[in-house]
Amino acid sequence: MIGEAWAQMKELYESRIAHQFVLHLNAHDMVPHATYGYLPYIEWLAWNLAQLTDDDGEEREWFVMGYDRTRGAWFPENPRVRGGGSADYRWRHGLNTPLYKFAQRSALEDNDRAVFGALARLFLYHSDFRDCARDDAKETGPFHRYANNDTFNALLNLESVVKHRGINQQLHTKSSGMGPTMDVPEVLRRLGSMLHRTPYGRRVALIVDRLELLAPNLHRSRRHEIIGDAEAGLAVETIAGWASDKNIRARRNILILLAHNIGDVAPELMESRELVPIEVPLPDLAERRTLLRHLATLPPHWEPAPEPHDEDEAHSDEYRKMVEEWPPERPDTQFPTSLRYGEGVRQRDAAQLTAGLTLRGLYDAFLESGPQSEPMERQHLIDAKAREVERFSRGLMELVSSEVFIDDIGGLGHVRDYFVEVIPRLMARDATSVGNGLWLFGPPGTGKTLTLRALSRTTTLPVLRLKMPDELGIRAASPGAAQDDDYANDLQLALAYARSIGPTFVCLDRVDRTFHHHDGARAPGTRATGLLMDWLGRADNRGQVFFVATSSRPHEIEPQLLATPLMDTLVYLLPTPTEREAVLRHAFRQLGAELADDVDLSGAMRHPAADSLNGEDLATLALRALRRARAAGADSVRRDDLLFCVNDFSAENSPATLEWLSLNALRFASARSQLPEEILPPLSHTALDGARLAKDRIDTRLRELRDLLPG
């Protein structure tokens, strides 16, 4: 999945369609490489660029350079199996080649056949592994038993059959002279000069990291102050000019721009037709499982002691003592020796639970288990995922988690049946039989928001809640206002993130509060509103993102939003006496309250005073009854406690208001299956005509209630 962006870019380049690209979303993750282990994305990108060939398959040398506004220019180093800063970091932290780790572990387990098979494959693939194996065959290494083994020594003489070109090979590239303090106009002049040349007869591949620092979106209220308006404008015009420059295209040079959130980049730049944006997806299930398998098979931490500089040092007491105590304790680089799971968690469970984590985020969750290799618990993975969701989406998304199941919510048999059918289709990515989403309509307190939370216990798919502008303190604003632009830019990132980790549920709670209209006067249109409407109706999101939106007042929602195609509807109504009894019993159980023998829940819930109680009211009722019993010194809730609280309880809404809200929800239903199985009178007399919805009677009754209700 992560490599798909490179495959797409390579195809466009080789077919001469494009030569300049913007990679965004997950462009700063790490990527698995068969030879070098897990590389930072930018290093992996540089290695792939160095392997590009001409259209006729002839090899072509490349000059690869990187630039970052805070770092200046640099030349990517050639990846190595061991030795060098990046390679040593991967080696110490267990991120080097998985197959070599397997060979090390097999040697420690005396599995010679597995060792020789793995090493033979590695030696044929890259000569660097022969040097590693020779080092590891020394006295303190994992292959020390094979130092005099004929098979092992024969393998060391194998010639590699796969040839890789190094990055900037045979070039001396130590310093470019372009530091982070260099003025932007001079930086642009030098980079442009590189793209217009073929130095040393080589094509140029220029990677500009964190594009938002060079060409920021100046419309953002939180824009970066590292660059002035004039310099940013010059950068936008210059890069846009490169994109349409025929000379650069003719030389077949490549410009790759990296950004996390494309909304942070100047929109004027993204309007260029020659600059191709490509979304780098998050890792899929297979990639997460591969990393988890790698972390679960790490050998005991080992690295070779440094060689003595000379003969005198080799015989010194200091050197002998260092070898005896090797490796030294390094708190900043120590990592768990292997990955272990807590009770009830399997590797496949962990891979499913971590949908939404980057590979770097998943590795960080592994590091949190510490040098003592504490087992990875389910809650630990959920917490890591919640942090990643909030970080990656700039705080617009939050992970939904709950211990409540849909079966715990009374009167929702039709809701359970709906999700039992939809969830397997989403997991199979069946875009043909799954709609864009689902509306949940009904009076307050009937279980709509609780359903969103219960989804997280009903499926292993990610369930995310999108925060509305009013939750973040962003007031309704006219189009073009800075705060609205900020929210819209981050919304684009958050929705792209949700799609990349799909299939996923995205929940929009109480939609009428944000996307509303009153008496025909529409709310001011904003970029965020238009963007969300576009995403709700996009056919290419089907099977990837499933929106679930709730509202107690659907008649107040922006009509254009309600007109979104392929959105199903489920209606929530007040619970029946039987359902009220089940909800109340569950509420007492959640409170840990015992019921006295004389308590009759069934009779209490058929009392006329209970007819207007919703699920939230029943939870409050249980708490009040328990408090009254405790105040009287009783160990359990008694019959008098419960009946007193039922008679004393006043519902928030009057019966007429509840009927008004219920009928407005029923008006948006289009099938009997979208309603609860049992509907109590008088609502059933108005809404149903046999087994069909009576829309004409619903509209007539709504007009009558409109005249009765104040306001």
N, C-alpha and C positions, 0 to 999 in steps of 0.2 A: 504493500500500500504506500509506504513512504517513498519508495523508489519510483512510483508512477509519475511523479512530477518530472523526474529526469527523463524517463522514457518519452513522455509527451514533448518535452523540450527538444530532445535529440531528434525526434521525428520531424518536428517543424523546422529545425535547423538543416537537417540533411536534405529535406525536400525544398530548401531555399524559400520557404514561406516567411520565416522570421529569423532574426539574429539577435534580438534584444528582448529580455524577459524580466518580469517581476514575479519572484517567488514569494508567497506570503502564507500566513497562518502558522504552520508547524515548521518553519524554516530554520529553527534553532535547536532541533532535537538531535539525538544521536542515531546513527544508522548502522545496521549490521553489515560487515564486509567479510567475505569468505576467508581472506588472508590475514587481515589486520585486526579483526575483532570489531568492536563498536567504536566508530569514528564520529566526531562532531560533524554535523551536516555539511558545514562549509569545507571541511577537509575532504569528506567523501565526494563532494561536488568537484573540487579541484582535481582529485584523482581521476574521476570520470572524464573531465575535460581533457586531461593529458592522454587519454586512450582514444580520443576521436580520430577517425580516419577520413580520407578524402572520399568523394562520391564513388570513385572507382575502386575503393578498398585500399588504396595506397596509404602507407603510414605517413603522418604529417606531425612534425614536432610543434609543440605549443609553448608559448610564453605566458605563464599564468601569474596574475598579480591580484592582490586583494586590497581593498581600501575601506576604512571605517573612520568616520569623522572624529571619534574620540581616541583612536589609536594611530591614525595615519595610514600610510601604505605599508604593506608587507608582502613577502613572497611565501606562499604555502610551502611547507616542508614536505619532502617525499615521505609518505608513511613507511614506518619500519615495524617489524615484528617485535624487536627489542632494541633499546638504545635510542637516545633522543628524548626530549621532554615529553612529548605526547605519548610515545610508545611506552616509556617507563611508567607514566601515570596509568595507562591502561593495564600494564602488567601488574603493578602494585595493587590496583583496585579491582582486579578480577574481570576486566573488560577486554582482555586480549582474545585471541582466536579460540572459539569454543572447542574445536577439534583437538587443539594442542592441550587444552586443559583436560580433555577427556583422556589423552595419552598419559599425561602426568598422573591423573587419578588412577588409571588402570595399572600403571607401574607400581604405585603404592599398594594396590590390591593384588599384586603378583599375577595380573592377567596379561601374560606376555603376548598372546595372540592379538588381543585388542590393541596393545601398544604398537606392535610392528605394523599392523594394518593401518592404524591412524597415521603413523609416521611416514609410511610409504606414500600415502596419498598427499600428505603435506609436502614432502620433499619433491614430489613430482610437480607440485603447484608453485612452490617458491623456494629459492635457494636459501633465503634467510633462516629457514627452519633448521637447516643442517647445523648452522653455527649455534643456534639455541640449544639443539640436542647435545652438541659437544659440550657446551657449558653445563648442561643439566646432568651430564654423565660423570661429572667430577665427584669428588669424595662426599660432599654434602648434598648433592643434587638428587632429584627423584629418579634419574636414570643411572645412578652410580652402579647398579648391579650389572648393567649392560656394557660397561667400559671395555671388557674383553670378550664380548659376545660376537661371534662371527656374523650372525644375521644382522645385528645392529650396525656393525661396522660396514657391512656390505650395503646396507640402506644409505649410509652416509655418503656413499660414492654415486648414488643415483643422480642423474642429470635432470634438471627441471625441464618439463616439456611445455609449460605455459610461460610465455614471455610477457612481461609488463613494462611499459614505458614509465620512467620516473617523471616527476614534475620538474620542469626546468632543468632537465639533466644536461650535464656538461656546461652549465652556465654558473657563473659566480654572482649570486644574487644575495648580497648581505644587507644592503641598505639602499632604499630608494631616495632618501633625502626628503621625503614628503611626510613631515611630522604632523601631529594633531594641531599645532599652532599655526600652520601655514594658512594664509588667507584663502578663502573659498575661490575667488577668481583665478588664483594661481593653480590651485588644485584642479579646477575644471580645465584649465589650459593644458596642464600636463597629462591628465587622463585622456583628454581629447586627442592630444598628440600621439599617445600610445595607440589609440583605436584607429588612427589614420596611417599607421605604419605597420610594417612586418619586420620587426627587429630580428637580426640574425637569420633572416629568411623564415621566421616562424610566425604562425598566426597568433593573435593576441586574444586571451580570455581574461576579461576584467570582471572581478566580483566585488560589487559595492555592498557592504553589509550595513544594516540599519539605515535604509534609505530615508526614513522619516527624519533623521538628523541632518540630512543634506538638502532634502526637498520636502520640508514639513507642510502639513495642511495648516495654513495660517488662519483658517476660519475657526479653528478650535479655540475655546476660551483657555484651555490648558496647553497651548502650543509650546514647543520647546523654545527656550530663549538662547540656545547655543548659536543661533544664526539669525541675522537681521532680515527684515522684509526684503530689502534690496538684493542681498546675497541669495536669499531663497528664490526670489523671482528669477535671478540670473541662472541659478541651478536648474530650475524647471525648464526655462527656455533652452538652455544648453543641452540637457539630457534629451529633451524632445527633439532637438535638432539632430543629435546623434542617431536617434531612432529612424529618422527619415533620410539620413545621409547615404547617398548611393555609393560613395567612395568606401565607407566602412563595410557596406554590404558586399561590394565587389571584392574586397580583401578577405571576406569570410571571417572577420573577427567577431567575437561574441561579447556582449555586455549582459551580465546577470545582476539584477538588483534584488536584495533581500529585505523583507519587512515583516514584522509580526502582524500588525493590523494595517491593512491597505487603506483604512479610513484615516490613518495618521499621515498618509502621503498626500501631497498636493493634488487635488482633483484635476487641476488643469493638466498635470503630467499624465494622469491615467486616461485622459481623453485621446491621447495619441493612438492612432490605429496601428502603428508599427511596433508599439510596445505591448507585448503579450503578457497579461496576468495569468499566472498558473498557481492554483491552490495546492500546497503541500499537505496531504492528509495526515491525520493522526494514525498511529499504528493500529492494525486490525487485530482480531483475536489470535490469528496464527503468529503474528510478530510478537505479541505479548507472551504467548505460550513459549515461544523460542527463547526469549530472554529469561523467563522463569525457569525453564529447563536448564539453561546455562548456569544460572545462579544456584540451582539445586545440586550441581555437580562440580562445584569448585573444589580443587584439592586443598589440603592444608596450606596455609599461607607460606610461601617459600620464595626467596629470591637469592641469587648467587651473591656470595661475599665479593667485594671488589678485589681485583688483582693487585698485588704489591707493586709499587713503582720500581723497585730495584731489589737486588739480593739482600742488602742490609735490612731493608724494611721487612722482608719476608721472614727474617730470623729474629726480629725484634719482639720483645715481650708485649708491646702495645698491639702489634699486629696479631699475634697469637691469641691474645685475650679478646680482641675484636671478633676473630673468627669463631671462638668458642661461644661468644654471646650473640652471634649473628642469628637472625636479623634483629636490629635494635627496635625498641618500642617507639612507634611514631604515632602519637595520638591523632595527628591530623590526617594520617593516611591509613589507619587501621580500619578494616571493614570486617563484617561477619564472615566466618570461614565457609558457611554454606547456608542455604535457604531452607528453613523448616516451617511447617504450618501447624497452626493450633488445631485443637480437636474439632472435627467436623468440617475442616476446610481442606479441599483437595486442590491440586494444581489447576484443573479445569475451572473449578469454582473461582479461584484467584484470578485467572485470566478473564473470566466473565465479569467479575466484580470490578475489575480495573479498567473497563471501557471508559474512556475519557481521560486516562493518564497518558502522557507522552512516555516514551521509553526512558527518558531522563527522569521523569517523575516517578516511574515505576522503580527505577534503580534507587532513587532517593528514599523511597518507602522501604526498600530492602536495607539500605544503610542504617535506617532508624532502629533496626533490630539490634544494632550495636555489636561490639566485638564478641560479646557472649552468645551471639546467634540466638536471641530470644525468638520463640516461634511467632510466625506471622498470623495474627488473629483476624477474624472477619471484620471486627470493628476498626482495627488498625488500617485495613485496606480501604474501608469506607471513609474514614477520616482523611486519609491521604488523597482519596479521590475528591472529596468535598473541597479540600484546599486547592487542588489543581483546577477544578471547575471554576471556582471564584477567581483564581489568579488569571487563568487563560481568558476568561470572558470579561475581564476588567470589572468584576463585581456585579455584572448584570444577570448572571445565572447563579442559581444555588442548587446543590444536590438535594433532592427530596429523599428523606429516609423516615421510616416509622416502624413501629412494632404492631400496628393495626392492620388487620386483614379486611378485605372487602366484606367477607362473611360476618365480620363484627358489626357492620353498619346495617341497621334494620331497614327493611323495605326495599332492598336493592337487588333483588333477584334478577331483574332485567338488565341491570348494570353488569352484574357478574357474568351473565350469559353473553353479553356483548364482548367483554374483554377476553373471555375464554376463547371466543372465535377469532378476535383480531390479533391477539398477542402471537400465536403460532405463525400467522401469516406475515407479521412484521419480522419475526425472527428468521423466517425463510426469505425475507426481502421480496415478497410477492407484491410488486407494485400494481399488478392488474386488478387485484381484488381488495385493495386497501385504499380508503379515501385519504383526503388531506388531513382530516382531523375530526373532532367531536365537540359539539356544544353540550354543556350541562346546564340546564335551566330549571329553576324552581325556587320556592320561598327560602328565606335565610334559615340556616340551622338544620336543613334536611339532609346534609351529608355530602354536598358537592366538594367542598375543600377537603373533607376527610377522605373522599375517594382519591384525590390526587396523591395524598400521602400513602394511602393503602396500596396504590399501584406499585410503589417501591418494594412492597413485600409480596406482591403477586407475580412479579416478573424480575428476571435478572437484567433486563434491558435498562439503560440509564433513564432515570426520571428527573428532569431538570425543571426548575421553576424560573420563568423569566420575570424579573422585577420591572414593574411599571415606573414611569417617570416620577409619579407622585410619591412613590416609596423612597426614591432617591433624593427627594427634595427639589425636583425639577418642576417648576410651575409650567402650566400651559402657556405656550409662547407662540408668537406669530412666526411664519416661515422665515428662515434665515437667522433666527436668534441664535446666539452662541451656544447656550445650554442645550437647545434642541439639536444643534449640529453635533455637539459632543455625544449626546445620547444616541443619535442616529448612527454615528460613526462606530461607536462601541457595539451597538445593536447588530450592525452588519457583521462584526467580528464574532459576536456571541452566537448568532444564528449559523454562521459558517462553521463554527466549532461544533455545534449540535449536529449538523449534517455530517461532518467528517467522522464523528464517533458513532453515527447511526448504524442500525435503526435505534431511534431514541424517542422518548416522549418529552414534549416541551409543553409545560403547563402555564396557562395565563389565567390567573385568578381574578375574579370580580372585574371583568372586562368593561362593564358599563361605567366604572368610575373614571376610566381614562379615555375610552373611545365612545363618547356619548353625544346625544343631541337632545334638545328640548323644544317641544312645540314647533317642530319643523325647522328650527334654526340650527344649522349644523355647526359643530365645533370647528374651530379653525384648523385647516389642514396643515400638517407638519411633515417633515421628511421622515420622521419615525413612523407616523401613521401610514404613509404611503409605502414605506419599506416593509412594514409588517403585513399590510394587505397583499403586497406582491408575493411575499413568502408563503402566506396562507394559501394562495391560489396557484402556486407553481407546480406544474405537473412533474418536473424533474425531482421534486422532493418526496414524491410518493414512495413509500417503502423505506425511506430514510429518516424523515422527521414526521412525527404524528403529533399534531397540536391538540391539546385538550383545554378548552376555555370554559370558564364558569361565569354565571351571572344570575343574580336574583331579579334583575329588571331588564330582560332582553329587549323590551319595547323601547328602551332608552339608548340602545347601542346604535352607533353609526350605521345607517342602512347599507352602505357599501361593504362594510365588514360582514354584515349578516348575509350578504349576497355571495360570499365566497363559495365557489363550486365544490362539490364533493365533500361537504361537511355534514356528518350525521348529527342527530339530536337525541338526547336522552332527557326525560323529564323526571324531576324529583318532587314528591308530594309529601304531606304530613303522614307520619306512620299510622297504621291501623292499630287497634287495641292489642292485637297479638304481637305486632312488631314493637309497640311501645313497651310491652312487658319484656321482650327479649333485650331491647336497648337498655332498659332500666336495670335488668338483672346483670348485664355486662358492666354497667356503670358501677354498681355496688361491688362487683368482683374486682374491677380496676382499683377501687378505693380500699380493698381488703376488708370490707365491712361484712359482718355476719348478720343474717336476718333471723329474727325470733320466729318461733313456730307459728305464732298467730298472724304473721304477715301474709296477706293475700295480694300478691302483685297483680294477678289477673283481674280481680275485682276492682282494685284501685285504678288500673289503667282503663277500665270501662266506665269510670265515674265521669259524668258530664264535664267536670272541671278540667279533665285531662284531654279533652277533644282538640284543643288548640296548641298542645305541647309538641315542639319539634325535638330533634335529637339533642341539641344543645340545652334546651330547657330540661330535658330528662336527666342529663348529666348534672346540671345545677341542682335539680330536685333531690337526687341521690345524696349529694354533698350536704344539703341543708338538713335532710333527715338524719344523716349520720351525726352532724354537729348537735342536733337537738337531743339525740339519744345520749351522746357523750356528756352533754351539759347536765343531763338528769342522772348521770352516774351509771347508765346502762352499758353492758358489754356488747349488745347487739341492737340493731334497729328494730323497734317495735311497731305494731300495727298503728297505734295512735300517732307515733312520730311521722309515719308515712302519710296517713290520711290528713293530718294537720297541715303538712307541707303542700299536699295536693290542693286542698281547699284554699290555702293562703297564697298560692302561686298565681301571678298575673302575667300572662304571655305578653311579649313586647308588642305584637301586632293584634289588632282586633280581628274577629272572625271575618268581617267584610274585607279587610285589607288582605288577609291570607287568601281569601277566595279570589280577589283581584290579582294577586301575584301568581297564584296557581293557574288561573285561566290564561294569563299572559304567557306563561310557560307552555301550557297545552296548545296554545295557538300556533306555536312554532313546530309542533310535532307533525310528522307526515305519515305515521304508521302506528297501529295499536301496540306493536312490540316495543315501541319507544317509551311506553308508559309503564308504571308499576302494574303488577298482575291484579291487585285489588285496589279499587278506588271507591272511597266511601261516599254515600250521599251527604249533602245534596250535589256535590261536585260531579258524581257519576251521572246524575240525571241530566245535568247540563252538557257535559263533555262527550257523552257516549250515546250513540244511536245504534243499539245492538252491539256489534263488534267493531263498529266504525266510529271514527271521530266525527262529531257533529260541529263542524267549524261555524256554521251559521248560528247555531244556538250559543256557541262560545262568544261570538262577536256581539250578539244581542245582549247577553248578560253583562259583558264588559261595558257596553254603553249604559246600561242601567246602573252599574256600580260606579261609573265615572260621575254620574249625577249625585250619587249618595255620599261618596267619599269627599272629605274636605281637601281642597287644594288640587 
